[in-house]
Amino acid sequence: MRVSALLDAKGTAVLTVPRDVTVAEAVATLCRHRVGALVVSGDGERIEGIVSERDVVHRLNDLHGALVNEPVTSIMSVEVRTCSPDDDLESLMATMTEHRIRHVPVVRDSVLAGIVSIGDVVKARMEELQKDRDKLVEYIQAR
């Protein structure tokens, strides 16, 4: 299965925030939309960074309450792993596992085209396995 098929099923909407929002505003956006990461982008097309729940927690340990007034740029990851709609899920899973990341923006022609979470990948993989199982059961019962 390709990333494009996953995006066809889940949609291509990506929540972005500009680099000048505070951590408090970013956390509020994460909570309001019940997502685990936000792409930091001034125009919604070019990726400047990504901020995840994990980034918030790790920096909260360092800065405590002062963190909420800091700009999101103080906690965002600037080295963002991305994928293409043409990438296969197996390679995406390997990237997510190797780099211990849960969210990967999808980029087409250098423009943000979606985002994929580990939950999306697991769900798609489980659906594939269920289809394979159903085919095997059908095959065995037909014999």
N, CA, C and O atoms as CSV, one atom per row, in Angstrom:
chain,resi,resn,atom,element,x,y,z
A,1,MET,N,N,0.842,-1.177,0.000
A,1,MET,CA,C,0.000,0.000,0.000
A,1,MET,C,C,0.887,1.238,0.000
A,1,MET,O,O,1.931,1.267,0.651
A,2,ARG,N,N,0.472,2.231,-0.715
A,2,ARG,CA,C,1.196,3.500,-0.807
A,2,ARG,C,C,0.603,4.545,0.146
A,2,ARG,O,O,-0.553,4.440,0.555
A,3,VAL,N,N,1.394,5.529,0.482
A,3,VAL,CA,C,0.946,6.630,1.340
A,3,VAL,C,C,-0.239,7.337,0.690
A,3,VAL,O,O,-1.151,7.773,1.392
A,4,SER,N,N,-0.244,7.457,-0.629
A,4,SER,CA,C,-1.348,8.133,-1.326
A,4,SER,C,C,-2.681,7.442,-1.051
A,4,SER,O,O,-3.698,8.121,-0.908
A,5,ALA,N,N,-2.705,6.114,-0.974
A,5,ALA,CA,C,-3.940,5.387,-0.679
A,5,ALA,C,C,-4.407,5.682,0.738
A,5,ALA,O,O,-5.605,5.810,0.987
A,6,LEU,N,N,-3.481,5.787,1.646
A,6,LEU,CA,C,-3.813,6.126,3.019
A,6,LEU,C,C,-4.420,7.527,3.083
A,6,LEU,O,O,-5.408,7.746,3.783
A,7,LEU,N,N,-3.827,8.475,2.348
A,7,LEU,CA,C,-4.357,9.844,2.323
A,7,LEU,C,C,-5.721,9.904,1.659
A,7,LEU,O,O,-6.570,10.702,2.057
A,8,ASP,N,N,-5.944,9.063,0.642
A,8,ASP,CA,C,-7.256,9.021,0.000
A,8,ASP,C,C,-8.326,8.639,1.010
A,8,ASP,O,O,-9.442,9.157,0.967
A,9,ALA,N,N,-7.988,7.740,1.911
A,9,ALA,CA,C,-8.940,7.267,2.912
A,9,ALA,C,C,-9.136,8.262,4.054
A,9,ALA,O,O,-10.262,8.461,4.509
A,10,LYS,N,N,-8.070,8.881,4.517
A,10,LYS,CA,C,-8.173,9.736,5.706
A,10,LYS,C,C,-8.283,11.225,5.397
A,10,LYS,O,O,-8.730,12.003,6.240
A,11,GLY,N,N,-7.883,11.623,4.205
A,11,GLY,CA,C,-7.917,13.041,3.851
A,11,GLY,C,C,-6.537,13.670,3.928
A,11,GLY,O,O,-5.595,13.082,4.461
A,12,THR,N,N,-6.436,14.862,3.393
A,12,THR,CA,C,-5.135,15.530,3.311
A,12,THR,C,C,-5.025,16.757,4.212
A,12,THR,O,O,-4.037,17.488,4.142
A,13,ALA,N,N,-6.016,16.986,5.044
A,13,ALA,CA,C,-5.986,18.164,5.921
A,13,ALA,C,C,-4.816,18.063,6.896
A,13,ALA,O,O,-4.559,17.007,7.475
A,14,VAL,N,N,-4.118,19.173,7.064
A,14,VAL,CA,C,-2.992,19.243,7.994
A,14,VAL,C,C,-3.170,20.487,8.845
A,14,VAL,O,O,-3.365,21.584,8.322
A,15,LEU,N,N,-3.101,20.316,10.148
A,15,LEU,CA,C,-3.150,21.472,11.036
A,15,LEU,C,C,-1.765,22.089,11.103
A,15,LEU,O,O,-0.778,21.414,11.396
A,16,THR,N,N,-1.712,23.380,10.826
A,16,THR,CA,C,-0.446,24.101,10.879
A,16,THR,C,C,-0.581,25.288,11.822
A,16,THR,O,O,-1.679,25.783,12.077
A,17,VAL,N,N,0.550,25.724,12.324
A,17,VAL,CA,C,0.614,26.935,13.141
A,17,VAL,C,C,1.798,27.755,12.664
A,17,VAL,O,O,2.811,27.199,12.241
A,18,PRO,N,N,1.676,29.084,12.730
A,18,PRO,CA,C,2.837,29.903,12.384
A,18,PRO,C,C,3.868,29.842,13.495
A,18,PRO,O,O,3.558,29.486,14.631
A,19,ARG,N,N,5.085,30.192,13.156
A,19,ARG,CA,C,6.193,30.058,14.101
A,19,ARG,C,C,6.113,31.003,15.298
A,19,ARG,O,O,6.831,30.800,16.277
A,20,ASP,N,N,5.268,32.022,15.250
A,20,ASP,CA,C,5.214,32.981,16.351
A,20,ASP,C,C,4.134,32.673,17.390
A,20,ASP,O,O,3.979,33.441,18.340
A,21,VAL,N,N,3.377,31.573,17.245
A,21,VAL,CA,C,2.404,31.228,18.283
A,21,VAL,C,C,3.155,30.750,19.519
A,21,VAL,O,O,4.274,30.245,19.432
A,22,THR,N,N,2.520,30.918,20.654
A,22,THR,CA,C,3.145,30.445,21.893
A,22,THR,C,C,2.903,28.951,22.054
A,22,THR,O,O,2.045,28.363,21.396
A,23,VAL,N,N,3.673,28.365,22.933
A,23,VAL,CA,C,3.491,26.951,23.242
A,23,VAL,C,C,2.083,26.730,23.794
A,23,VAL,O,O,1.449,25.720,23.487
A,24,ALA,N,N,1.596,27.658,24.599
A,24,ALA,CA,C,0.244,27.538,25.154
A,24,ALA,C,C,-0.792,27.478,24.030
A,24,ALA,O,O,-1.719,26.670,24.082
A,25,GLU,N,N,-0.637,28.326,23.022
A,25,GLU,CA,C,-1.567,28.315,21.893
A,25,GLU,C,C,-1.451,27.014,21.099
A,25,GLU,O,O,-2.457,26.465,20.648
A,26,ALA,N,N,-0.232,26.528,20.933
A,26,ALA,CA,C,-0.032,25.267,20.218
A,26,ALA,C,C,-0.666,24.110,20.986
A,26,ALA,O,O,-1.316,23.253,20.388
A,27,VAL,N,N,-0.481,24.081,22.304
A,27,VAL,CA,C,-1.076,23.022,23.124
A,27,VAL,C,C,-2.596,23.098,23.046
A,27,VAL,O,O,-3.261,22.066,22.948
A,28,ALA,N,N,-3.148,24.291,23.088
A,28,ALA,CA,C,-4.602,24.451,22.975
A,28,ALA,C,C,-5.105,23.916,21.634
A,28,ALA,O,O,-6.164,23.291,21.572
A,29,THR,N,N,-4.353,24.159,20.569
A,29,THR,CA,C,-4.727,23.659,19.247
A,29,THR,C,C,-4.650,22.135,19.206
A,29,THR,O,O,-5.542,21.485,18.661
A,30,LEU,N,N,-3.594,21.563,19.775
A,30,LEU,CA,C,-3.478,20.105,19.851
A,30,LEU,C,C,-4.692,19.509,20.569
A,30,LEU,O,O,-5.281,18.534,20.102
A,31,CYS,N,N,-5.051,20.093,21.685
A,31,CYS,CA,C,-6.174,19.579,22.480
A,31,CYS,C,C,-7.514,19.785,21.774
A,31,CYS,O,O,-8.341,18.874,21.727
A,32,ARG,N,N,-7.722,20.963,21.235
A,32,ARG,CA,C,-8.994,21.287,20.579
A,32,ARG,C,C,-9.281,20.353,19.409
A,32,ARG,O,O,-10.423,19.947,19.194
A,33,HIS,N,N,-8.243,20.019,18.661
A,33,HIS,CA,C,-8.421,19.180,17.479
A,33,HIS,C,C,-8.117,17.707,17.743
A,33,HIS,O,O,-8.264,16.865,16.857
A,34,ARG,N,N,-7.689,17.403,18.978
A,34,ARG,CA,C,-7.389,16.021,19.373
A,34,ARG,C,C,-6.396,15.357,18.424
A,34,ARG,O,O,-6.620,14.257,17.921
A,35,VAL,N,N,-5.284,16.073,18.197
A,35,VAL,CA,C,-4.203,15.552,17.354
A,35,VAL,C,C,-2.920,15.524,18.168
A,35,VAL,O,O,-2.833,16.138,19.231
A,36,GLY,N,N,-1.924,14.804,17.659
A,36,GLY,CA,C,-0.674,14.646,18.383
A,36,GLY,C,C,0.459,15.521,17.897
A,36,GLY,O,O,1.510,15.586,18.534
A,37,ALA,N,N,0.257,16.208,16.751
A,37,ALA,CA,C,1.336,17.041,16.213
A,37,ALA,C,C,0.771,18.135,15.324
A,37,ALA,O,O,-0.303,17.998,14.739
A,38,LEU,N,N,1.519,19.220,15.239
A,38,LEU,CA,C,1.194,20.349,14.366
A,38,LEU,C,C,2.415,20.659,13.515
A,38,LEU,O,O,3.542,20.667,14.012
A,39,VAL,N,N,2.192,20.911,12.254
A,39,VAL,CA,C,3.286,21.343,11.388
A,39,VAL,C,C,3.432,22.846,11.566
A,39,VAL,O,O,2.446,23.581,11.525
A,40,VAL,N,N,4.657,23.298,11.760
A,40,VAL,CA,C,4.931,24.728,11.874
A,40,VAL,C,C,5.204,25.237,10.469
A,40,VAL,O,O,6.153,24.819,9.807
A,41,SER,N,N,4.339,26.159,10.029
A,41,SER,CA,C,4.425,26.668,8.663
A,41,SER,C,C,3.749,28.025,8.587
A,41,SER,O,O,2.638,28.209,9.083
A,42,GLY,N,N,4.428,28.965,7.964
A,42,GLY,CA,C,3.862,30.293,7.809
A,42,GLY,C,C,2.841,30.387,6.693
A,42,GLY,O,O,1.959,31.245,6.724
A,43,ASP,N,N,2.956,29.506,5.701
A,43,ASP,CA,C,2.058,29.592,4.542
A,43,ASP,C,C,1.212,28.336,4.324
A,43,ASP,O,O,0.423,28.284,3.381
A,44,GLY,N,N,1.364,27.331,5.176
A,44,GLY,CA,C,0.606,26.098,5.019
A,44,GLY,C,C,1.143,25.185,3.928
A,44,GLY,O,O,0.555,24.142,3.641
A,45,GLU,N,N,2.258,25.573,3.320
A,45,GLU,CA,C,2.849,24.777,2.243
A,45,GLU,C,C,4.278,24.355,2.535
A,45,GLU,O,O,4.663,23.225,2.231
A,46,ARG,N,N,5.061,25.232,3.112
A,46,ARG,CA,C,6.468,24.958,3.401
A,46,ARG,C,C,6.612,24.597,4.875
A,46,ARG,O,O,6.073,25.275,5.750
A,47,ILE,N,N,7.340,23.529,5.132
A,47,ILE,CA,C,7.513,23.044,6.501
A,47,ILE,C,C,8.715,23.720,7.142
A,47,ILE,O,O,9.834,23.642,6.635
A,48,GLU,N,N,8.463,24.391,8.274
A,48,GLU,CA,C,9.545,25.011,9.035
A,48,GLU,C,C,9.938,24.147,10.222
A,48,GLU,O,O,11.054,24.243,10.732
A,49,GLY,N,N,9.016,23.305,10.656
A,49,GLY,CA,C,9.267,22.422,11.787
A,49,GLY,C,C,8.002,21.655,12.098
A,49,GLY,O,O,6.993,21.774,11.403
A,50,ILE,N,N,8.074,20.866,13.154
A,50,ILE,CA,C,6.912,20.125,13.633
A,50,ILE,C,C,6.968,20.130,15.145
A,50,ILE,O,O,8.043,20.007,15.732
A,51,VAL,N,N,5.824,20.271,15.773
A,51,VAL,CA,C,5.763,20.240,17.233
A,51,VAL,C,C,4.761,19.163,17.622
A,51,VAL,O,O,3.618,19.149,17.165
A,52,SER,N,N,5.223,18.267,18.476
A,52,SER,CA,C,4.385,17.150,18.903
A,52,SER,C,C,4.171,17.208,20.413
A,52,SER,O,O,4.812,17.976,21.130
A,53,GLU,N,N,3.254,16.374,20.860
A,53,GLU,CA,C,3.020,16.267,22.299
A,53,GLU,C,C,4.321,15.902,23.017
A,53,GLU,O,O,4.597,16.385,24.115
A,54,ARG,N,N,5.092,15.062,22.391
A,54,ARG,CA,C,6.363,14.635,22.976
A,54,ARG,C,C,7.318,15.821,23.135
A,54,ARG,O,O,8.002,15.930,24.152
A,55,ASP,N,N,7.372,16.715,22.132
A,55,ASP,CA,C,8.211,17.910,22.233
A,55,ASP,C,C,7.787,18.757,23.431
A,55,ASP,O,O,8.632,19.262,24.170
A,56,VAL,N,N,6.484,18.909,23.620
A,56,VAL,CA,C,5.965,19.712,24.735
A,56,VAL,C,C,6.392,19.103,26.061
A,56,VAL,O,O,6.890,19.806,26.940
A,57,VAL,N,N,6.200,17.806,26.205
A,57,VAL,CA,C,6.517,17.134,27.464
A,57,VAL,C,C,8.007,17.224,27.783
A,57,VAL,O,O,8.387,17.510,28.919
A,58,HIS,N,N,8.843,16.982,26.785
A,58,HIS,CA,C,10.296,17.024,27.038
A,58,HIS,C,C,10.762,18.416,27.447
A,58,HIS,O,O,11.597,18.551,28.341
A,59,ARG,N,N,10.236,19.443,26.807
A,59,ARG,CA,C,10.654,20.803,27.155
A,59,ARG,C,C,10.007,21.269,28.457
A,59,ARG,O,O,10.587,22.080,29.179
A,60,LEU,N,N,8.829,20.770,28.760
A,60,LEU,CA,C,8.171,21.115,30.011
A,60,LEU,C,C,9.031,20.667,31.186
A,60,LEU,O,O,9.086,21.343,32.213
A,61,ASN,N,N,9.687,19.553,31.040
A,61,ASN,CA,C,10.588,19.053,32.072
A,61,ASN,C,C,11.720,20.047,32.333
A,61,ASN,O,O,12.174,20.194,33.467
A,62,ASP,N,N,12.174,20.728,31.274
A,62,ASP,CA,C,13.281,21.680,31.407
A,62,ASP,C,C,12.818,23.056,31.881
A,62,ASP,O,O,13.440,23.653,32.759
A,63,LEU,N,N,11.741,23.555,31.309
A,63,LEU,CA,C,11.336,24.943,31.541
A,63,LEU,C,C,10.168,25.115,32.500
A,63,LEU,O,O,9.893,26.233,32.936
A,64,HIS,N,N,9.484,24.047,32.833
A,64,HIS,CA,C,8.333,24.071,33.744
A,64,HIS,C,C,7.283,25.058,33.242
A,64,HIS,O,O,7.011,25.108,32.042
A,65,GLY,N,N,6.701,25.830,34.126
A,65,GLY,CA,C,5.607,26.731,33.769
A,65,GLY,C,C,5.976,27.818,32.775
A,65,GLY,O,O,5.111,28.319,32.057
A,66,ALA,N,N,7.250,28.191,32.724
A,66,ALA,CA,C,7.677,29.256,31.813
A,66,ALA,C,C,7.513,28.855,30.352
A,66,ALA,O,O,7.498,29.708,29.465
A,67,LEU,N,N,7.393,27.582,30.113
A,67,LEU,CA,C,7.299,27.077,28.743
A,67,LEU,C,C,6.098,27.636,27.997
A,67,LEU,O,O,6.194,27.906,26.800
A,68,VAL,N,N,4.990,27.813,28.662
A,68,VAL,CA,C,3.756,28.188,27.959
A,68,VAL,C,C,3.843,29.539,27.258
A,68,VAL,O,O,3.116,29.774,26.293
A,69,ASN,N,N,4.701,30.416,27.714
A,69,ASN,CA,C,4.825,31.727,27.095
A,69,ASN,C,C,5.904,31.792,26.023
A,69,ASN,O,O,6.053,32.808,25.344
A,70,GLU,N,N,6.650,30.713,25.874
A,70,GLU,CA,C,7.707,30.655,24.862
A,70,GLU,C,C,7.088,30.475,23.473
A,70,GLU,O,O,5.992,29.929,23.349
A,71,PRO,N,N,7.788,30.934,22.430
A,71,PRO,CA,C,7.281,30.671,21.075
A,71,PRO,C,C,7.437,29.192,20.739
A,71,PRO,O,O,8.324,28.513,21.257
A,72,VAL,N,N,6.574,28.713,19.876
A,72,VAL,CA,C,6.594,27.304,19.495
A,72,VAL,C,C,7.948,26.921,18.893
A,72,VAL,O,O,8.338,25.755,18.940
A,73,THR,N,N,8.656,27.886,18.334
A,73,THR,CA,C,9.969,27.602,17.749
A,73,THR,C,C,10.970,27.117,18.796
A,73,THR,O,O,11.968,26.480,18.459
A,74,SER,N,N,10.701,27.417,20.060
A,74,SER,CA,C,11.628,26.996,21.113
A,74,SER,C,C,11.542,25.498,21.403
A,74,SER,O,O,12.440,24.936,22.030
A,75,ILE,N,N,10.471,24.854,20.953
A,75,ILE,CA,C,10.336,23.423,21.226
A,75,ILE,C,C,10.170,22.572,19.966
A,75,ILE,O,O,10.259,21.347,20.037
A,76,MET,N,N,9.935,23.197,18.832
A,76,MET,CA,C,9.663,22.407,17.623
A,76,MET,C,C,10.905,21.659,17.152
A,76,MET,O,O,12.037,22.081,17.389
A,77,SER,N,N,10.665,20.558,16.490
A,77,SER,CA,C,11.750,19.816,15.847
A,77,SER,C,C,11.972,20.428,14.472
A,77,SER,O,O,11.032,20.549,13.687
A,78,VAL,N,N,13.195,20.811,14.178
A,78,VAL,CA,C,13.472,21.440,12.883
A,78,VAL,C,C,13.920,20.429,11.832
A,78,VAL,O,O,13.812,20.684,10.632
A,79,GLU,N,N,14.419,19.288,12.284
A,79,GLU,CA,C,14.776,18.228,11.351
A,79,GLU,C,C,13.540,17.344,11.201
A,79,GLU,O,O,13.311,16.430,11.994
A,80,VAL,N,N,12.754,17.632,10.176
A,80,VAL,CA,C,11.479,16.956,9.985
A,80,VAL,C,C,11.623,15.863,8.934
A,80,VAL,O,O,12.014,16.130,7.798
A,81,ARG,N,N,11.309,14.653,9.315
A,81,ARG,CA,C,11.272,13.533,8.368
A,81,ARG,C,C,9.973,13.637,7.595
A,81,ARG,O,O,8.903,13.784,8.186
A,82,THR,N,N,10.061,13.561,6.288
A,82,THR,CA,C,8.870,13.629,5.450
A,82,THR,C,C,8.803,12.392,4.571
A,82,THR,O,O,9.758,11.622,4.481
A,83,CYS,N,N,7.656,12.216,3.926
A,83,CYS,CA,C,7.508,11.137,2.962
A,83,CYS,C,C,6.768,11.679,1.752
A,83,CYS,O,O,6.250,12.796,1.771
A,84,SER,N,N,6.728,10.885,0.717
A,84,SER,CA,C,6.053,11.220,-0.531
A,84,SER,C,C,4.780,10.392,-0.630
A,84,SER,O,O,4.709,9.315,-0.039
A,85,PRO,N,N,3.769,10.863,-1.361
A,85,PRO,CA,C,2.581,10.039,-1.577
A,85,PRO,C,C,2.902,8.710,-2.259
A,85,PRO,O,O,2.137,7.753,-2.137
A,86,ASP,N,N,4.017,8.643,-2.971
A,86,ASP,CA,C,4.399,7.425,-3.677
A,86,ASP,C,C,5.153,6.421,-2.805
A,86,ASP,O,O,5.392,5.294,-3.241
A,87,ASP,N,N,5.529,6.802,-1.593
A,87,ASP,CA,C,6.240,5.890,-0.705
A,87,ASP,C,C,5.313,4.765,-0.253
A,87,ASP,O,O,4.101,4.953,-0.145
A,88,ASP,N,N,5.895,3.591,0.009
A,88,ASP,CA,C,5.085,2.483,0.497
A,88,ASP,C,C,5.060,2.511,2.027
A,88,ASP,O,O,5.958,3.056,2.670
A,89,LEU,N,N,4.015,1.913,2.590
A,89,LEU,CA,C,3.847,1.951,4.042
A,89,LEU,C,C,4.952,1.216,4.784
A,89,LEU,O,O,5.297,1.584,5.907
A,90,GLU,N,N,5.511,0.179,4.165
A,90,GLU,CA,C,6.584,-0.553,4.839
A,90,GLU,C,C,7.793,0.343,5.093
A,90,GLU,O,O,8.375,0.317,6.177
A,91,SER,N,N,8.168,1.135,4.089
A,91,SER,CA,C,9.317,2.025,4.288
A,91,SER,C,C,8.970,3.148,5.272
A,91,SER,O,O,9.825,3.585,6.041
A,92,LEU,N,N,7.724,3.610,5.247
A,92,LEU,CA,C,7.296,4.632,6.201
A,92,LEU,C,C,7.342,4.085,7.626
A,92,LEU,O,O,7.794,4.772,8.542
A,93,MET,N,N,6.871,2.843,7.814
A,93,MET,CA,C,6.934,2.229,9.140
A,93,MET,C,C,8.376,2.101,9.615
A,93,MET,O,O,8.674,2.331,10.787
A,94,ALA,N,N,9.259,1.737,8.708
A,94,ALA,CA,C,10.673,1.610,9.069
A,94,ALA,C,C,11.244,2.959,9.496
A,94,ALA,O,O,11.981,3.037,10.479
A,95,THR,N,N,10.912,4.014,8.770
A,95,THR,CA,C,11.384,5.361,9.117
A,95,THR,C,C,10.857,5.777,10.482
A,95,THR,O,O,11.605,6.293,11.313
A,96,MET,N,N,9.566,5.553,10.712
A,96,MET,CA,C,8.966,5.939,11.989
A,96,MET,C,C,9.604,5.175,13.148
A,96,MET,O,O,9.855,5.746,14.209
A,97,THR,N,N,9.862,3.904,12.946
A,97,THR,CA,C,10.470,3.088,13.989
A,97,THR,C,C,11.921,3.483,14.228
A,97,THR,O,O,12.341,3.661,15.372
A,98,GLU,N,N,12.678,3.619,13.159
A,98,GLU,CA,C,14.102,3.944,13.274
A,98,GLU,C,C,14.337,5.284,13.955
A,98,GLU,O,O,15.256,5.420,14.763
A,99,HIS,N,N,13.508,6.278,13.632
A,99,HIS,CA,C,13.716,7.628,14.168
A,99,HIS,C,C,12.813,7.945,15.361
A,99,HIS,O,O,12.817,9.060,15.883
A,100,ARG,N,N,12.032,6.932,15.782
A,100,ARG,CA,C,11.150,7.086,16.944
A,100,ARG,C,C,10.238,8.308,16.812
A,100,ARG,O,O,10.169,9.153,17.704
A,101,ILE,N,N,9.542,8.376,15.679
A,101,ILE,CA,C,8.613,9.477,15.438
A,101,ILE,C,C,7.221,8.922,15.162
A,101,ILE,O,O,7.068,7.803,14.671
A,102,ARG,N,N,6.228,9.708,15.480
A,102,ARG,CA,C,4.841,9.258,15.339
A,102,ARG,C,C,4.071,9.980,14.248
A,102,ARG,O,O,2.974,9.559,13.880
A,103,HIS,N,N,4.632,11.061,13.728
A,103,HIS,CA,C,3.940,11.866,12.717
A,103,HIS,C,C,4.910,12.228,11.602
A,103,HIS,O,O,6.015,12.706,11.857
A,104,VAL,N,N,4.483,11.993,10.359
A,104,VAL,CA,C,5.335,12.285,9.209
A,104,VAL,C,C,4.527,13.093,8.195
A,104,VAL,O,O,3.552,12.594,7.633
A,105,PRO,N,N,4.934,14.339,7.963
A,105,PRO,CA,C,4.265,15.119,6.924
A,105,PRO,C,C,4.511,14.510,5.543
A,105,PRO,O,O,5.581,13.966,5.270
A,106,VAL,N,N,3.510,14.611,4.690
A,106,VAL,CA,C,3.607,14.130,3.314
A,106,VAL,C,C,3.850,15.341,2.428
A,106,VAL,O,O,3.128,16.335,2.506
A,107,VAL,N,N,4.880,15.248,1.578
A,107,VAL,CA,C,5.261,16.372,0.723
A,107,VAL,C,C,5.209,15.941,-0.739
A,107,VAL,O,O,5.759,14.908,-1.118
A,108,ARG,N,N,4.540,16.748,-1.546
A,108,ARG,CA,C,4.492,16.519,-2.992
A,108,ARG,C,C,5.003,17.793,-3.669
A,108,ARG,O,O,4.472,18.879,-3.435
A,109,ASP,N,N,6.028,17.660,-4.501
A,109,ASP,CA,C,6.617,18.811,-5.206
A,109,ASP,C,C,6.995,19.926,-4.235
A,109,ASP,O,O,6.724,21.100,-4.488
A,110,SER,N,N,7.617,19.552,-3.137
A,110,SER,CA,C,8.094,20.481,-2.095
A,110,SER,C,C,6.978,21.220,-1.371
A,110,SER,O,O,7.237,22.227,-0.712
A,111,VAL,N,N,5.736,20.740,-1.480
A,111,VAL,CA,C,4.598,21.387,-0.830
A,111,VAL,C,C,3.917,20.384,0.100
A,111,VAL,O,O,3.729,19.221,-0.256
A,112,LEU,N,N,3.553,20.845,1.288
A,112,LEU,CA,C,2.855,20.019,2.260
A,112,LEU,C,C,1.556,19.500,1.655
A,112,LEU,O,O,0.726,20.279,1.187
A,113,ALA,N,N,1.384,18.162,1.669
A,113,ALA,CA,C,0.224,17.557,1.013
A,113,ALA,C,C,-0.578,16.659,1.950
A,113,ALA,O,O,-1.551,16.040,1.518
A,114,GLY,N,N,-0.194,16.575,3.214
A,114,GLY,CA,C,-0.901,15.741,4.169
A,114,GLY,C,C,0.010,15.403,5.328
A,114,GLY,O,O,1.153,15.857,5.387
A,115,ILE,N,N,-0.495,14.613,6.241
A,115,ILE,CA,C,0.300,14.136,7.366
A,115,ILE,C,C,-0.194,12.739,7.727
A,115,ILE,O,O,-1.388,12.450,7.649
A,116,VAL,N,N,0.737,11.885,8.120
A,116,VAL,CA,C,0.412,10.512,8.461
A,116,VAL,C,C,0.913,10.240,9.879
A,116,VAL,O,O,2.049,10.569,10.221
A,117,SER,N,N,0.060,9.643,10.688
A,117,SER,CA,C,0.458,9.274,12.047
A,117,SER,C,C,0.687,7.774,12.117
A,117,SER,O,O,0.265,7.026,11.236
A,118,ILE,N,N,1.354,7.350,13.164
A,118,ILE,CA,C,1.583,5.925,13.362
A,118,ILE,C,C,0.241,5.207,13.492
A,118,ILE,O,O,0.108,4.059,13.066
A,119,GLY,N,N,-0.746,5.869,14.072
A,119,GLY,CA,C,-2.081,5.283,14.176
A,119,GLY,C,C,-2.701,5.032,12.814
A,119,GLY,O,O,-3.345,4.004,12.601
A,120,ASP,N,N,-2.509,5.972,11.885
A,120,ASP,CA,C,-3.009,5.792,10.521
A,120,ASP,C,C,-2.364,4.578,9.863
A,120,ASP,O,O,-3.031,3.789,9.194
A,121,VAL,N,N,-1.058,4.442,10.065
A,121,VAL,CA,C,-0.309,3.345,9.455
A,121,VAL,C,C,-0.749,2.007,10.043
A,121,VAL,O,O,-0.956,1.042,9.308
A,122,VAL,N,N,-0.889,1.948,11.358
A,122,VAL,CA,C,-1.309,0.707,12.015
A,122,VAL,C,C,-2.714,0.322,11.557
A,122,VAL,O,O,-2.972,-0.845,11.265
A,123,LYS,N,N,-3.617,1.291,11.494
A,123,LYS,CA,C,-4.988,1.010,11.047
A,123,LYS,C,C,-4.995,0.448,9.628
A,123,LYS,O,O,-5.664,-0.550,9.360
A,124,ALA,N,N,-4.258,1.080,8.722
A,124,ALA,CA,C,-4.199,0.619,7.332
A,124,ALA,C,C,-3.602,-0.779,7.253
A,124,ALA,O,O,-4.080,-1.620,6.492
A,125,ARG,N,N,-2.565,-1.024,8.034
A,125,ARG,CA,C,-1.925,-2.340,8.019
A,125,ARG,C,C,-2.860,-3.413,8.569
A,125,ARG,O,O,-2.901,-4.526,8.046
A,126,MET,N,N,-3.600,-3.090,9.604
A,126,MET,CA,C,-4.563,-4.043,10.165
A,126,MET,C,C,-5.662,-4.366,9.153
A,126,MET,O,O,-6.092,-5.515,9.050
A,127,GLU,N,N,-6.115,-3.363,8.412
A,127,GLU,CA,C,-7.128,-3.600,7.378
A,127,GLU,C,C,-6.582,-4.506,6.286
A,127,GLU,O,O,-7.283,-5.395,5.804
A,128,GLU,N,N,-5.321,-4.280,5.892
A,128,GLU,CA,C,-4.693,-5.155,4.897
A,128,GLU,C,C,-4.613,-6.593,5.399
A,128,GLU,O,O,-4.920,-7.528,4.659
A,129,LEU,N,N,-4.204,-6.772,6.645
A,129,LEU,CA,C,-4.092,-8.110,7.221
A,129,LEU,C,C,-5.458,-8.791,7.312
A,129,LEU,O,O,-5.569,-9.996,7.084
A,130,GLN,N,N,-6.489,-8.027,7.643
A,130,GLN,CA,C,-7.831,-8.592,7.721
A,130,GLN,C,C,-8.299,-9.055,6.341
A,130,GLN,O,O,-8.909,-10.117,6.221
A,131,LYS,N,N,-8.024,-8.276,5.312
A,131,LYS,CA,C,-8.382,-8.680,3.944
A,131,LYS,C,C,-7.653,-9.958,3.548
A,131,LYS,O,O,-8.248,-10.863,2.963
A,132,ASP,N,N,-6.366,-10.030,3.867
A,132,ASP,CA,C,-5.594,-11.239,3.564
A,132,ASP,C,C,-6.171,-12.445,4.314
A,132,ASP,O,O,-6.300,-13.531,3.750
A,133,ARG,N,N,-6.505,-12.248,5.552
A,133,ARG,CA,C,-7.089,-13.324,6.358
A,133,ARG,C,C,-8.399,-13.793,5.748
A,133,ARG,O,O,-8.633,-14.994,5.611
A,134,ASP,N,N,-9.253,-12.846,5.382
A,134,ASP,CA,C,-10.550,-13.197,4.790
A,134,ASP,C,C,-10.374,-13.986,3.494
A,134,ASP,O,O,-11.119,-14.931,3.236
A,135,LYS,N,N,-9.401,-13.604,2.689
A,135,LYS,CA,C,-9.139,-14.324,1.438
A,135,LYS,C,C,-8.670,-15.753,1.722
A,135,LYS,O,O,-9.084,-16.696,1.046
A,136,LEU,N,N,-7.811,-15.902,2.717
A,136,LEU,CA,C,-7.331,-17.242,3.071
A,136,LEU,C,C,-8.464,-18.126,3.590
A,136,LEU,O,O,-8.565,-19.295,3.219
A,137,VAL,N,N,-9.306,-17.568,4.443
A,137,VAL,CA,C,-10.440,-18.332,4.974
A,137,VAL,C,C,-11.358,-18.741,3.828
A,137,VAL,O,O,-11.810,-19.885,3.770
A,138,GLU,N,N,-11.633,-17.819,2.925
A,138,GLU,CA,C,-12.486,-18.113,1.762
A,138,GLU,C,C,-11.868,-19.210,0.909
A,138,GLU,O,O,-12.570,-20.112,0.453
A,139,TYR,N,N,-10.579,-19.139,0.695
A,139,TYR,CA,C,-9.881,-20.133,-0.101
A,139,TYR,C,C,-9.957,-21.511,0.561
A,139,TYR,O,O,-10.231,-22.510,-0.105
A,140,ILE,N,N,-9.716,-21.558,1.859
A,140,ILE,CA,C,-9.730,-22.823,2.586
A,140,ILE,C,C,-11.149,-23.418,2.602
A,140,ILE,O,O,-11.313,-24.626,2.431
A,141,GLN,N,N,-12.147,-22.596,2.801
A,141,GLN,CA,C,-13.516,-23.083,2.850
A,141,GLN,C,C,-14.009,-23.556,1.480
A,141,GLN,O,O,-14.898,-24.404,1.398
A,142,ALA,N,N,-13.442,-23.017,0.424
A,142,ALA,CA,C,-13.847,-23.396,-0.946
A,142,ALA,C,C,-13.279,-24.751,-1.330
A,142,ALA,O,O,-13.748,-25.347,-2.300
A,143,ARG,N,N,-12.307,-25.250,-0.621
A,143,ARG,CA,C,-11.653,-26.533,-0.957
A,143,ARG,C,C,-12.418,-27.700,-0.450
A,143,ARG,O,O,-12.005,-28.842,-0.648
